[in-house]
Amino acid sequence: MNCHNPWRQWFLLLAAVLAVVPTYAKNPLEVSFISERNAIVPGSVLWVGFWLKHPSGYHSYSQHPGGIGLATSVQWDLPSGFSAGAIHWPSPQRVMMGEHRAQGYRGEVLLMVPLLTPRNLKSTRITLRAKLDWLCCGRACHHAHQVPFALTLPVRSEAAIERRFAALFAQARRSWPRAQPRWQMSFRQQRRTVILTIRPSSPADRWALLGLMPWFATDDGVIDSTKAQRIVPQLDHAFEMHLPMHELAPTSIDELRGVLVTPRQGIFVRALRRP
């Protein structure tokens, strides 16, 4: 095998990360399985969440970690008739794995998931079960595999918001990236750099956005999260983002997907290549 193969280098780096700490070491990430409401109402959508609390100096990874890292994942074991939707991911933060930039979370974050409940429930209490995998890194990296969680709730015709978690769920919803359908987005390629052009709906929006120092979080690994990005204002109310491509990315792409991240809010990016 060619020792310079980029896939081999990536797997060797990942293996080194996972081998940093023995499996018996205590994982520093605190995780709680919580519900937005105090009961299960048959035939409704119940929002639950995994509340991640990172110690100072530690982080975990988002759905698309970037050049390095492993996303938190969930495997459900639900009663008959229940079904789980996808995790609703907050806008990512920039985190550092040694000298490498990645996409993840610090502090406290709630990963929300909608559960569809069946209309006919004969039990008066239901236990929801799940297993989580995550990678938490700081001074060292700690890999958690198939950690079990369980949450038991009563079955009722009505349910109330859990007051102790109300603010947490509300904040999580505000942290989801938003679409800006009136903004124009397109890109062109210049060798191994993607030049993304974003034209907000007004000049005021552009200057407000640039003042927040936005950065692009890649959805599919096309952009190299470990390298610096450059912002270039244009004469009209647009601006360009010069984004280095990952070495494993295709030579040419037709669509760019990701999130434009600011301290206030994330904005979905779906840009097509200019003809």
Protein Blocks (a to p, Z undefined) as FASTA:
>chain_A
ZZklmklmmmmmmmmmmmmpcfkbccfbdcddddfbfbdcehiacdddddddddehiacd
dfbnojndcdddddddddehiacddddddddddddehjaccdddehjddddddddddfbd
fbfbdcdddddddddddfbccddehiacdddddddfbdcddfklmmmmmmmmmmpccddf
kbccddddehjaccdddddfbfklmmmmmmnopadddfklmacfkbccdddddfblcdcd
dddddfkbcfbdfbdcdddddfkbccdddddddZZ
